[in-house]
Amino acid sequence: MENKLVYTGKTKNVYALDNGNYLLKFKDDCTGKDGVFDPGENSVGLTIEGVGDVNLRMSIYFFEKINAAGIRTHFVSADLGDTTMEVLPAKVFGKGLEVICRHKAVGSFLRRYGEYIEEGADLPAYVETTFKNDEKGDPLVTKDALVALGVMTESQYDDIKDMTQKITQIVADDLKAKGLVLYDIKFEYGYDPDGKVMLIDEIASGNMRVYKDGQYIDPMTLSKLFFA
């Protein structure tokens, strides 16, 4: 029986499975602008052959590690031959929410707050949330606003923040062991029918900014270094 396509995303397509779970099919498309990759961009800017494969590879690696650490994720299993990942069903917060954890001041954080902080300055695993809305440029949203708008409860926000900082540390420690420094990383979360929060989407090089010896490492190079 053919899997039913339920959603076409920028970097992945989502199919419904007969067992109630979903199948994510990773694509070779990346977000960016004018042919240059940018994890913060809202549109597909380029196609890089093999990027779907390495994104899935890295996602499997980290999801298994995070699950083993007792942190809830939607990961069930994966098929590298087909570039697919089976995941548990999860409802997204609002119309989609991105959670960023920052260890260093770069990107949009620096654009917003550059008069208060230097580029590359340390941040204390700073967590921020943005609504996924291309037209509005993914606006920042505070905990109080998320609760007031009915997007999530206070305890769900607290869980997300705690999980984000723990997961970011897992990723940062792995990268550090390879001589790489994590500056920031982007996550997505959903919740099950009981309202319990779980990490969803992917954990790939395209969702993080990583530097080596003070130089930015592009996602494909990062994936190669990571699995070298």
MDAnalysis code that builds the backbone (N, CA, C; Angstrom):
import MDAnalysis as mda
import numpy as np

u = mda.Universe.empty(684, n_residues=228, atom_resindex=np.repeat(np.arange(228), 3), trajectory=True)
u.add_TopologyAttr("name", ["N", "CA", "C"] * 228)
u.add_TopologyAttr("resid", np.arange(1, 229))
u.add_TopologyAttr("resname", ["MET", "GLU", "ASN", "LYS", "LEU", "VAL", "TYR", "THR", "GLY", "LYS", "THR", "LYS", "ASN", "VAL", "TYR", "ALA", "LEU", "ASP", "ASN", "GLY", "ASN", "TYR", "LEU", "LEU", "LYS", "PHE", "LYS", "ASP", "ASP", "CYS", "THR", "GLY", "LYS", "ASP", "GLY", "VAL", "PHE", "ASP", "PRO", "GLY", "GLU", "ASN", "SER", "VAL", "GLY", "LEU", "THR", "ILE", "GLU", "GLY", "VAL", "GLY", "ASP", "VAL", "ASN", "LEU", "ARG", "MET", "SER", "ILE", "TYR", "PHE", "PHE", "GLU", "LYS", "ILE", "ASN", "ALA", "ALA", "GLY", "ILE", "ARG", "THR", "HIS", "PHE", "VAL", "SER", "ALA", "ASP", "LEU", "GLY", "ASP", "THR", "THR", "MET", "GLU", "VAL", "LEU", "PRO", "ALA", "LYS", "VAL", "PHE", "GLY", "LYS", "GLY", "LEU", "GLU", "VAL", "ILE", "CYS", "ARG", "HIS", "LYS", "ALA", "VAL", "GLY", "SER", "PHE", "LEU", "ARG", "ARG", "TYR", "GLY", "GLU", "TYR", "ILE", "GLU", "GLU", "GLY", "ALA", "ASP", "LEU", "PRO", "ALA", "TYR", "VAL", "GLU", "THR", "THR", "PHE", "LYS", "ASN", "ASP", "GLU", "LYS", "GLY", "ASP", "PRO", "LEU", "VAL", "THR", "LYS", "ASP", "ALA", "LEU", "VAL", "ALA", "LEU", "GLY", "VAL", "MET", "THR", "GLU", "SER", "GLN", "TYR", "ASP", "ASP", "ILE", "LYS", "ASP", "MET", "THR", "GLN", "LYS", "ILE", "THR", "GLN", "ILE", "VAL", "ALA", "ASP", "ASP", "LEU", "LYS", "ALA", "LYS", "GLY", "LEU", "VAL", "LEU", "TYR", "ASP", "ILE", "LYS", "PHE", "GLU", "TYR", "GLY", "TYR", "ASP", "PRO", "ASP", "GLY", "LYS", "VAL", "MET", "LEU", "ILE", "ASP", "GLU", "ILE", "ALA", "SER", "GLY", "ASN", "MET", "ARG", "VAL", "TYR", "LYS", "ASP", "GLY", "GLN", "TYR", "ILE", "ASP", "PRO", "MET", "THR", "LEU", "SER", "LYS", "LEU", "PHE", "PHE", "ALA"])
u.atoms.positions = np.array([
    [0.842, -1.198, 0.000],
    [0.000, 0.000, 0.000],
    [0.884, 1.257, 0.000],
    [0.514, 2.227, -0.829],
    [1.329, 3.429, -0.954],
    [1.116, 4.363, 0.231],
    [2.219, 4.935, 0.720],
    [2.117, 5.896, 1.814],
    [1.453, 7.176, 1.327],
    [0.649, 7.773, 2.211],
    [-0.120, 8.959, 1.836],
    [0.662, 10.230, 2.172],
    [0.916, 11.049, 1.151],
    [1.614, 12.323, 1.358],
    [0.691, 13.282, 2.102],
    [1.150, 13.776, 3.247],
    [0.308, 14.689, 4.030],
    [0.877, 16.109, 4.074],
    [2.166, 16.249, 3.759],
    [2.757, 17.582, 3.836],
    [4.030, 17.635, 2.992],
    [4.159, 18.695, 2.201],
    [5.379, 18.918, 1.427],
    [6.125, 20.077, 2.054],
    [7.290, 19.778, 2.637],
    [8.078, 20.810, 3.309],
    [9.251, 21.267, 2.468],
    [9.984, 22.251, 3.001],
    [11.132, 22.795, 2.267],
    [12.237, 21.763, 2.112],
    [12.489, 21.019, 3.188],
    [13.616, 20.076, 3.156],
    [13.188, 18.620, 3.363],
    [11.873, 18.413, 3.638],
    [11.372, 17.052, 3.865],
    [9.902, 16.958, 3.441],
    [9.509, 15.760, 2.979],
    [8.087, 15.479, 2.767],
    [7.619, 14.536, 3.864],
    [6.342, 14.638, 4.239],
    [5.798, 13.837, 5.330],
    [4.682, 12.934, 4.799],
    [4.779, 11.649, 5.140],
    [3.788, 10.665, 4.708],
    [3.140, 10.005, 5.921],
    [1.864, 9.662, 5.807],
    [1.165, 8.950, 6.877],
    [1.361, 7.446, 6.683],
    [1.669, 6.736, 7.762],
    [1.835, 5.283, 7.721],
    [0.591, 4.593, 8.277],
    [0.409, 3.332, 7.880],
    [-0.764, 2.575, 8.345],
    [-0.774, 2.352, 9.850],
    [0.403, 2.350, 10.480],
    [0.472, 2.064, 11.919],
    [0.212, 3.301, 12.799],
    [-0.132, 4.426, 12.137],
    [-0.420, 5.639, 12.911],
    [0.774, 6.567, 13.042],
    [1.971, 6.066, 12.697],
    [3.165, 6.916, 12.722],
    [3.301, 7.655, 11.393],
    [4.364, 8.430, 11.285],
    [4.613, 9.176, 10.049],
    [6.007, 8.859, 9.510],
    [6.173, 9.096, 8.214],
    [7.455, 8.861, 7.561],
    [7.960, 10.187, 7.011],
    [9.178, 10.564, 7.376],
    [9.797, 11.774, 6.841],
    [10.763, 11.376, 5.732],
    [10.578, 11.955, 4.564],
    [11.471, 11.698, 3.429],
    [12.372, 12.922, 3.262],
    [13.666, 12.733, 3.505],
    [14.621, 13.843, 3.453],
    [14.972, 14.186, 2.003],
    [15.011, 15.494, 1.714],
    [15.310, 15.967, 0.361],
    [16.691, 16.638, 0.330],
    [17.174, 16.917, -0.884],
    [18.476, 17.567, -1.029],
    [18.367, 19.092, -1.112],
    [17.177, 19.620, -0.767],
    [16.978, 21.065, -0.806],
    [17.417, 21.704, 0.512],
    [17.972, 22.907, 0.439],
    [18.435, 23.636, 1.625],
    [17.855, 25.042, 1.629],
    [17.688, 25.585, 2.823],
    [17.251, 26.972, 2.910],
    [18.446, 27.887, 2.648],
    [18.165, 29.011, 2.020],
    [19.226, 29.962, 1.714],
    [18.707, 31.067, 0.822],
    [19.642, 31.866, 0.323],
    [19.280, 32.999, -0.520],
    [20.352, 33.173, -1.585],
    [19.904, 33.362, -2.823],
    [20.828, 33.595, -3.944],
    [21.899, 32.500, -4.044],
    [21.471, 31.254, -3.806],
    [22.391, 30.131, -3.959],
    [23.365, 29.942, -2.825],
    [23.179, 30.704, -1.735],
    [24.066, 30.581, -0.578],
    [23.272, 30.029, 0.603],
    [23.778, 28.969, 1.226],
    [23.078, 28.344, 2.354],
    [22.985, 29.289, 3.555],
    [21.809, 29.302, 4.192],
    [21.618, 30.050, 5.432],
    [20.538, 29.350, 6.240],
    [20.890, 28.792, 7.434],
    [19.896, 28.063, 8.226],
    [18.749, 28.957, 8.676],
    [18.986, 30.269, 8.710],
    [17.949, 31.192, 9.179],
    [17.006, 31.657, 8.087],
    [17.301, 31.308, 6.820],
    [16.434, 31.766, 5.735],
    [15.115, 31.002, 5.717],
    [14.090, 31.630, 5.117],
    [12.747, 31.046, 5.124],
    [12.383, 30.331, 3.830],
    [13.275, 30.379, 2.840],
    [12.937, 29.736, 1.579],
    [14.079, 28.835, 1.112],
    [13.719, 27.900, 0.211],
    [14.735, 27.010, -0.343],
    [15.591, 27.820, -1.300],
    [16.894, 27.830, -1.077],
    [17.778, 28.651, -1.895],
    [18.670, 27.847, -2.809],
    [18.848, 26.562, -2.489],
    [19.749, 25.749, -3.309],
    [19.517, 24.263, -3.034],
    [20.000, 23.456, -3.962],
    [19.947, 22.002, -3.815],
    [21.374, 21.478, -3.784],
    [21.692, 20.702, -2.771],
    [23.029, 20.125, -2.654],
    [22.884, 18.604, -2.653],
    [23.461, 17.977, -3.650],
    [23.327, 16.519, -3.765],
    [23.896, 15.825, -2.530],
    [23.120, 14.925, -1.952],
    [23.576, 14.151, -0.806],
    [23.284, 14.783, 0.541],
    [22.733, 16.006, 0.543],
    [22.508, 16.676, 1.822],
    [21.401, 15.975, 2.616],
    [20.405, 15.420, 1.912],
    [19.338, 14.688, 2.599],
    [19.890, 13.491, 3.354],
    [20.830, 12.791, 2.706],
    [21.453, 11.616, 3.320],
    [22.237, 11.993, 4.575],
    [23.056, 13.044, 4.494],
    [23.872, 13.399, 5.665],
    [23.015, 13.994, 6.787],
    [21.947, 14.704, 6.397],
    [21.042, 15.239, 7.423],
    [20.355, 14.110, 8.184],
    [19.946, 13.083, 7.456],
    [19.315, 11.930, 8.105],
    [20.323, 11.198, 8.981],
    [21.547, 11.014, 8.473],
    [22.598, 10.328, 9.219],
    [22.849, 11.000, 10.574],
    [22.974, 12.335, 10.535],
    [23.247, 13.072, 11.757],
    [22.039, 13.040, 12.691],
    [20.837, 13.113, 12.101],
    [19.612, 13.057, 12.909],
    [19.506, 11.724, 13.656],
    [19.786, 10.631, 12.952],
    [19.743, 9.306, 13.584],
    [20.725, 9.271, 14.759],
    [21.935, 9.725, 14.493],
    [22.994, 9.704, 15.508],
    [22.543, 10.432, 16.772],
    [22.042, 11.651, 16.603],
    [21.689, 12.443, 17.784],
    [20.373, 12.002, 18.427],
    [19.380, 11.630, 17.612],
    [18.111, 11.167, 18.200],
    [18.334, 9.941, 19.090],
    [19.163, 9.022, 18.621],
    [19.435, 7.815, 19.421],
    [20.136, 8.197, 20.729],
    [21.049, 9.147, 20.647],
    [21.781, 9.595, 21.827],
    [20.856, 10.314, 22.820],
    [19.973, 11.157, 22.274],
    [19.049, 11.937, 23.109],
    [18.015, 11.010, 23.763],
    [17.493, 10.067, 22.983],
    [16.563, 9.080, 23.552],
    [17.232, 8.313, 24.695],
    [18.490, 7.939, 24.468],
    [19.237, 7.179, 25.485],
    [19.450, 8.003, 26.748],
    [19.470, 9.337, 26.589],
    [19.637, 10.230, 27.752],
    [18.317, 10.461, 28.486],
    [17.247, 9.811, 27.997],
    [15.952, 9.914, 28.677],
    [15.156, 11.148, 28.297],
    [15.537, 11.796, 27.189],
    [14.800, 12.973, 26.709],
    [13.887, 12.518, 25.576],
    [12.616, 12.914, 25.646],
    [11.625, 12.431, 24.681],
    [11.814, 13.037, 23.285],
    [11.819, 12.149, 22.268],
    [11.843, 12.604, 20.874],
    [10.789, 11.817, 20.087],
    [10.584, 12.213, 18.846],
    [9.601, 11.501, 18.013],
    [10.251, 10.387, 17.194],
    [11.554, 10.191, 17.354],
    [12.290, 9.229, 16.537],
    [11.906, 7.782, 16.857],
    [11.610, 7.009, 15.811],
    [11.310, 5.573, 15.965],
    [12.409, 4.747, 15.302],
    [12.626, 4.978, 14.002],
    [13.638, 4.228, 13.255],
    [13.936, 4.984, 11.964],
    [14.914, 4.491, 11.209],
    [15.265, 5.157, 9.962],
    [15.750, 4.152, 8.931],
    [15.662, 4.549, 7.657],
    [16.142, 3.728, 6.546],
    [17.042, 4.612, 5.683],
    [18.357, 4.444, 5.832],
    [19.304, 5.274, 5.084],
    [19.214, 5.028, 3.581],
    [18.886, 3.773, 3.214],
    [18.786, 3.438, 1.789],
    [17.698, 4.224, 1.089],
    [16.652, 4.552, 1.838],
    [15.498, 5.257, 1.281],
    [15.463, 6.726, 1.733],
    [16.436, 7.128, 2.542],
    [16.513, 8.484, 3.139],
    [15.222, 8.840, 3.864],
    [14.715, 7.891, 4.657],
    [13.474, 8.134, 5.394],
    [13.643, 7.856, 6.885],
    [12.794, 8.504, 7.677],
    [12.800, 8.317, 9.126],
    [11.360, 8.158, 9.597],
    [11.108, 7.088, 10.360],
    [9.768, 6.890, 10.930],
    [9.699, 7.607, 12.273],
    [8.607, 8.349, 12.463],
    [8.472, 9.141, 13.690],
    [7.083, 8.979, 14.298],
    [7.012, 9.253, 15.601],
    [5.731, 9.232, 16.304],
    [4.908, 10.459, 15.904],
    [3.573, 10.336, 15.943],
    [2.756, 11.513, 15.654],
    [2.904, 12.559, 16.764],
    [2.968, 13.800, 16.373],
    [3.068, 14.891, 17.350],
    [2.350, 16.110, 16.797],
    [1.699, 16.831, 17.685],
    [1.027, 18.072, 17.292],
    [2.017, 19.208, 17.491],
    [2.100, 20.113, 16.523],
    [3.033, 21.232, 16.681],
    [2.391, 22.329, 17.521],
    [3.213, 23.190, 18.081],
    [2.719, 24.311, 18.876],
    [2.301, 25.438, 17.941],
    [1.042, 25.855, 18.078],
    [0.515, 26.910, 17.225],
    [0.560, 26.479, 15.776],
    [1.062, 27.369, 14.926],
    [1.202, 27.052, 13.505],
    [2.658, 26.744, 13.180],
    [3.407, 26.390, 14.222],
    [4.827, 26.065, 14.047],
    [5.691, 27.028, 14.841],
    [6.617, 26.453, 15.593],
    [7.458, 27.236, 16.490],
    [8.888, 26.727, 16.366],
    [9.835, 27.653, 16.302],
    [11.237, 27.260, 16.300],
    [11.873, 27.692, 17.607],
    [12.721, 26.830, 18.134],
    [13.401, 27.110, 19.401],
    [14.898, 27.129, 19.130],
    [15.531, 28.238, 19.459],
    [16.963, 28.388, 19.201],
    [17.706, 28.439, 20.523],
    [18.814, 27.715, 20.589],
    [19.687, 27.800, 21.763],
    [21.018, 28.368, 21.293],
    [21.471, 29.400, 21.985],
    [22.673, 30.117, 21.557],
    [23.776, 30.023, 22.607],
    [24.930, 29.546, 22.185],
    [26.118, 29.532, 23.039],
    [27.020, 30.731, 22.750],
    [26.853, 31.315, 21.543],
    [27.661, 32.476, 21.136],
    [26.765, 33.470, 20.406],
    [27.163, 34.744, 20.456],
    [26.368, 35.798, 19.822],
    [26.714, 35.928, 18.336],
    [25.812, 35.436, 17.490],
    [25.953, 35.582, 16.031],
    [24.566, 35.703, 15.413],
    [24.539, 35.882, 14.086],
    [23.282, 35.854, 13.350],
    [22.289, 36.914, 13.787],
    [21.013, 36.513, 13.835],
    [19.949, 37.469, 14.146],
    [20.084, 38.023, 15.568],
    [20.654, 37.245, 16.479],
    [20.858, 37.729, 17.850],
    [21.779, 38.949, 17.827],
    [22.845, 38.837, 17.055],
    [23.810, 39.941, 16.958],
    [23.197, 41.138, 16.225],
    [22.381, 40.858, 15.198],
    [21.730, 41.952, 14.475],
    [20.804, 42.739, 15.404],
    [20.140, 42.029, 16.293],
    [19.206, 42.692, 17.214],
    [19.924, 43.413, 18.347],
    [20.946, 42.777, 18.892],
    [21.522, 43.265, 20.156],
    [22.996, 43.659, 20.054],
    [23.462, 43.910, 18.834],
    [24.875, 44.204, 18.601],
    [25.434, 45.386, 19.379],
    [24.571, 46.331, 19.776],
    [25.088, 47.484, 20.542],
    [25.381, 47.101, 21.989],
    [24.970, 45.895, 22.378],
    [25.185, 45.455, 23.762],
    [26.209, 44.333, 23.894],
    [26.569, 43.730, 22.755],
    [27.421, 42.530, 22.845],
    [28.298, 42.417, 21.598],
    [29.467, 41.820, 21.765],
    [30.374, 41.641, 20.625],
    [30.091, 40.332, 19.910],
    [30.420, 40.296, 18.635],
    [30.233, 39.074, 17.846],
    [31.059, 37.934, 18.429],
    [30.411, 36.784, 18.575],
    [31.111, 35.602, 19.078],
    [31.246, 35.539, 20.591],
    [30.674, 36.546, 21.297],
    [30.738, 36.535, 22.763],
    [29.937, 35.358, 23.312],
    [30.358, 34.852, 24.466],
    [29.674, 33.714, 25.083],
    [28.279, 34.095, 25.565],
    [27.359, 33.151, 25.405],
    [25.997, 33.302, 25.938],
    [25.696, 32.075, 26.804],
    [24.895, 32.239, 27.841],
    [24.647, 31.139, 28.793],
    [23.547, 30.175, 28.342],
    [23.788, 29.462, 27.213],
    [22.767, 28.555, 26.656],
    [21.424, 29.276, 26.584],
    [21.474, 30.450, 25.955],
    [20.320, 31.347, 25.840],
    [19.270, 30.730, 24.907],
    [18.038, 30.620, 25.381],
    [16.961, 30.012, 24.597],
    [15.985, 31.090, 24.141],
    [15.645, 31.073, 22.852],
    [14.615, 31.991, 22.348],
    [13.668, 31.227, 21.432],
    [12.455, 31.734, 21.326],
    [11.434, 31.074, 20.504],
    [10.937, 32.043, 19.436],
    [10.705, 31.521, 18.241],
    [10.165, 32.332, 17.151],
    [9.022, 31.568, 16.489],
    [7.997, 32.306, 16.070],
    [6.927, 31.696, 15.299],
    [7.414, 31.457, 13.873],
    [7.070, 30.294, 13.310],
    [7.401, 30.030, 11.915],
    [6.407, 30.804, 11.051],
    [6.856, 31.914, 10.514],
    [6.003, 32.739, 9.664],
    [6.912, 33.490, 8.688],
    [6.995, 32.965, 7.468],
    [7.913, 33.524, 6.480],
    [7.633, 34.997, 6.197],
    [6.346, 35.328, 6.061],
    [5.967, 36.702, 5.712],
    [6.414, 37.703, 6.783],
    [6.347, 37.281, 8.032],
    [6.708, 38.187, 9.125],
    [8.150, 38.001, 9.596],
    [8.895, 37.183, 8.855],
    [10.312, 36.994, 9.188],
    [10.539, 36.261, 10.493],
    [9.676, 35.262, 10.788],
    [9.815, 34.441, 11.999],
    [9.953, 35.308, 13.263],
    [8.866, 35.992, 13.654],
    [8.959, 36.913, 14.798],
    [9.267, 36.224, 16.120],
    [10.089, 36.892, 16.929],
    [10.375, 36.424, 18.283],
    [9.096, 36.416, 19.100],
    [8.967, 35.447, 20.006],
    [7.803, 35.412, 20.908],
    [8.274, 34.966, 22.290],
    [7.805, 35.660, 23.319],
    [8.245, 35.371, 24.688],
    [7.404, 34.264, 25.321],
    [7.882, 33.758, 26.432],
    [7.128, 32.756, 27.193],
    [5.751, 33.297, 27.560],
    [5.703, 34.520, 28.086],
    [4.426, 35.111, 28.502],
    [3.445, 35.189, 27.337],
    [3.956, 35.560, 26.160],
    [3.084, 35.656, 24.984],
    [2.582, 34.277, 24.563],
    [3.459, 33.286, 24.581],
    [3.060, 31.921, 24.201],
    [1.935, 31.411, 25.094],
    [2.046, 31.702, 26.389],
    [1.024, 31.274, 27.343],
    [-0.258, 32.091, 27.133],
    [-0.122, 33.415, 26.997],
    [-1.287, 34.291, 26.824],
    [-2.060, 33.976, 25.545],
    [-1.330, 33.552, 24.500],
    [-1.961, 33.236, 23.216],
    [-2.533, 31.820, 23.185],
    [-2.295, 31.057, 24.252],
    [-2.822, 29.691, 24.311],
    [-2.045, 28.706, 23.453],
    [-0.826, 29.087, 23.063],
    [-0.001, 28.198, 22.224],
    [0.545, 27.043, 23.058],
    [0.891, 27.339, 24.315],
    [1.387, 26.291, 25.216],
    [1.164, 26.718, 26.657],
    [1.331, 25.766, 27.561],
    [1.221, 26.073, 28.989],
    [2.596, 26.497, 29.513],
    [2.602, 27.077, 30.694],
    [3.883, 27.463, 31.307],
    [4.787, 26.250, 31.492],
    [4.197, 25.146, 31.933],
    [5.026, 23.963, 32.191],
    [5.567, 23.374, 30.889],
    [4.801, 23.473, 29.785],
    [5.315, 23.004, 28.493],
    [6.500, 23.864, 28.054],
    [6.389, 25.171, 28.273],
    [7.509, 26.060, 27.926],
    [8.744, 25.702, 28.765],
    [8.530, 25.513, 30.054],
    [9.649, 25.182, 30.947],
    [10.316, 23.875, 30.523],
    [9.485, 22.900, 30.103],
    [10.026, 21.621, 29.617],
    [10.864, 21.838, 28.355],
    [10.324, 22.650, 27.435],
    [11.034, 22.921, 26.183],
    [12.380, 23.577, 26.462],
    [12.391, 24.564, 27.347],
    [13.644, 25.265, 27.659],
    [14.664, 24.302, 28.272],
    [14.209, 23.505, 29.221],
    [15.098, 22.550, 29.894],
    [15.646, 21.519, 28.908],
    [14.744, 20.960, 28.067],
    [15.153, 19.960, 27.077],
    [16.133, 20.568, 26.070],
    [15.838, 21.796, 25.649],
    [16.680, 22.478, 24.661],
    [18.102, 22.651, 25.180],
    [18.234, 23.084, 26.419],
    [19.576, 23.301, 26.981],
    [20.328, 21.982, 27.143],
    [19.616, 20.930, 27.543],
    [20.254, 19.613, 27.700],
    [20.685, 19.037, 26.348],
    [19.801, 19.128, 25.345],
    [20.103, 18.577, 24.020],
    [21.257, 19.357, 23.383],
    [21.216, 20.677, 23.533],
    [22.278, 21.514, 22.969],
    [23.634, 21.141, 23.552],
    [23.651, 20.831, 24.841],
    [24.911, 20.446, 25.479],
    [25.416, 19.114, 24.941],
    [24.493, 18.177, 24.689],
    [24.863, 16.885, 24.100],
    [25.526, 17.104, 22.742],
    [24.898, 17.944, 21.912],
    [25.436, 18.234, 20.577],
    [26.777, 18.962, 20.686],
    [26.825, 19.980, 21.547],
    [28.051, 20.786, 21.701],
    [29.230, 19.936, 22.172],
    [28.971, 19.030, 23.110],
    [30.035, 18.171, 23.634],
    [30.597, 17.255, 22.544],
    [29.703, 16.717, 21.706],
    [30.140, 15.849, 20.611],
    [30.989, 16.619, 19.604],
    [30.550, 17.831, 19.289],
    [31.287, 18.658, 18.334],
    [32.643, 19.066, 18.910],
    [32.642, 19.395, 20.195],
    [33.880, 19.822, 20.868],
    [34.937, 18.726, 20.807],
    [34.480, 17.483, 20.947],
    [35.412, 16.347, 20.898],
    [36.098, 16.239, 19.537],
    [35.483, 16.869, 18.518],
    [36.054, 16.847, 17.166],
    [36.709, 18.193, 16.821],
    [36.930, 19.015, 17.854],
    [37.591, 20.299, 17.623],
    [36.686, 21.356, 17.021],
    [35.371, 21.170, 17.161],
    [34.389, 22.087, 16.585],
    [33.626, 22.807, 17.701],
    [33.232, 24.045, 17.433],
    [32.525, 24.846, 18.448],
    [31.119, 25.182, 17.956],
    [30.111, 24.782, 18.733],
    [28.717, 25.087, 18.409],
    [28.386, 26.510, 18.861],
    [27.946, 27.343, 17.914],
    [27.544, 28.723, 18.252],
    [26.046, 28.787, 18.563],
    [25.246, 28.177, 17.689],
    [23.802, 28.110, 17.974],
    [23.174, 26.951, 17.211],
    [21.971, 26.592, 17.620],
    [21.268, 25.447, 17.020],
    [19.772, 25.681, 17.121],
    [19.051, 25.170, 16.120],
    [17.607, 25.394, 16.028],
    [16.874, 24.060, 16.161],
    [15.834, 24.036, 16.976],
    [15.027, 22.831, 17.197],
    [13.547, 23.102, 16.937],
    [12.809, 22.002, 16.801],
    [11.340, 22.099, 16.790],
    [10.797, 21.065, 17.767],
    [9.676, 21.419, 18.376],
    [9.035, 20.530, 19.349],
    [7.566, 20.338, 19.006],
    [7.041, 19.210, 19.481],
    [5.619, 18.943, 19.380],
    [5.172, 18.323, 20.688],
    [3.918, 17.897, 20.723],
    [3.436, 17.238, 21.939],
    [2.480, 16.106, 21.584],
    [2.426, 15.119, 22.485],
    [1.574, 13.952, 22.262],
    [0.164, 14.229, 22.788],
    [-0.775, 13.259, 22.645],
    [-2.149, 13.501, 23.094],
    [-2.269, 13.861, 24.579],
    [-1.270, 13.486, 25.399],
    [-1.287, 13.832, 26.826],
    [-0.650, 15.192, 27.101],
    [-0.214, 15.873, 26.040],
    [0.406, 17.188, 26.213],
    [1.876, 17.132, 26.558],
    [2.447, 15.911, 26.520],
    [3.877, 15.776, 26.850],
    [4.728, 16.237, 25.669],
    [5.731, 17.047, 25.974],
    [6.591, 17.644, 24.941],
    [7.600, 16.632, 24.414],
    [7.840, 16.681, 23.098],
    [8.896, 15.847, 22.521],
    [9.607, 16.608, 21.410],
    [10.891, 16.317, 21.245],
    [11.681, 16.909, 20.177],
    [11.251, 16.294, 18.853],
    [10.999, 17.143, 17.836],
    [10.574, 16.623, 16.535],
    [11.501, 17.159, 15.441],
    [11.144, 16.917, 14.197],
    [11.862, 17.386, 13.017],
    [13.202, 16.668, 12.893],
    [14.303, 17.408, 12.806],
    [15.612, 16.790, 12.572],
    [16.678, 17.489, 13.405],
    [17.830, 16.839, 13.538],
    [19.001, 17.484, 14.156],
    [20.123, 17.318, 13.143],
    [20.262, 18.314, 12.283],
    [21.208, 18.190, 11.180],
    [22.133, 19.392, 11.118],
    [23.197, 19.254, 10.331],
    [24.187, 20.330, 10.233],
    [23.568, 21.623, 9.717],
    [22.487, 21.503, 8.930],
    [21.807, 22.679, 8.404],
    [21.048, 23.472, 9.451],
    [20.896, 22.919, 10.636],
    [20.161, 23.605, 11.707],
    [21.076, 24.193, 12.762],
    [22.382, 24.178, 12.489],
    [23.316, 24.681, 13.508],
    [24.412, 25.519, 12.874],
    [24.937, 26.449, 13.659],
    [26.117, 27.206, 13.225],
    [27.308, 26.674, 14.008],
    [28.294, 26.196, 13.285],
    [29.465, 25.592, 13.919],
    [30.733, 26.229, 13.351],
    [31.691, 26.467, 14.234],
    [32.950, 27.101, 13.846],
    [34.134, 26.202, 14.216],
    [35.195, 26.352, 13.447],
    [36.459, 25.662, 13.751],
    [37.575, 26.688, 13.613],
    [38.352, 26.841, 14.681],
    [39.435, 27.843, 14.692],
    [38.924, 29.229, 14.284],
    [37.719, 29.556, 14.758],
    [37.155, 30.881, 14.491],
    [36.527, 31.048, 13.123],
    [36.550, 29.994, 12.310],
    [35.974, 30.065, 10.960],
    [34.680, 29.266, 10.884],
    [33.659, 29.853, 10.231],
    [32.375, 29.170, 10.049],
    [32.531, 27.955, 9.144],
    [31.896, 26.868, 9.517],
    [31.940, 25.622, 8.730],
    [30.582, 25.420, 8.055],
    [30.567, 25.321, 6.724],
    [29.292, 25.122, 6.027],
    [28.757, 23.709, 6.314],
    [27.446, 23.506, 6.159],
    [26.818, 22.235, 6.569],
    [27.418, 20.970, 5.954],
    [27.705, 20.993, 4.657],
    [28.237, 19.778, 4.033],
    [29.634, 19.460, 4.570],
    [30.461, 20.504, 4.736],
    [31.798, 20.304, 5.308],
    [31.677, 19.805, 6.740],
    [30.735, 20.385, 7.479],
    [30.511, 19.978, 8.869],
    [30.145, 18.505, 8.946],
    [29.239, 18.073, 8.079],
    [28.821, 16.670, 8.078],
    [30.003, 15.754, 7.793],
    [30.857, 16.179, 6.844],
    [32.037, 15.362, 6.522],
    [32.992, 15.289, 7.714],
    [33.229, 16.435, 8.347],
    [34.121, 16.472, 9.527],
    [33.548, 15.633, 10.665],
    [32.223, 15.721, 10.818],
    [31.568, 15.034, 11.932],
    [31.684, 13.516, 11.800],
    [31.532, 13.036, 10.578],
    [31.557, 11.577, 10.370],
    [32.914, 11.067, 9.880],
    [33.920, 11.941, 9.911],
    [35.256, 11.527, 9.453],
    [35.846, 10.502, 10.400],
])
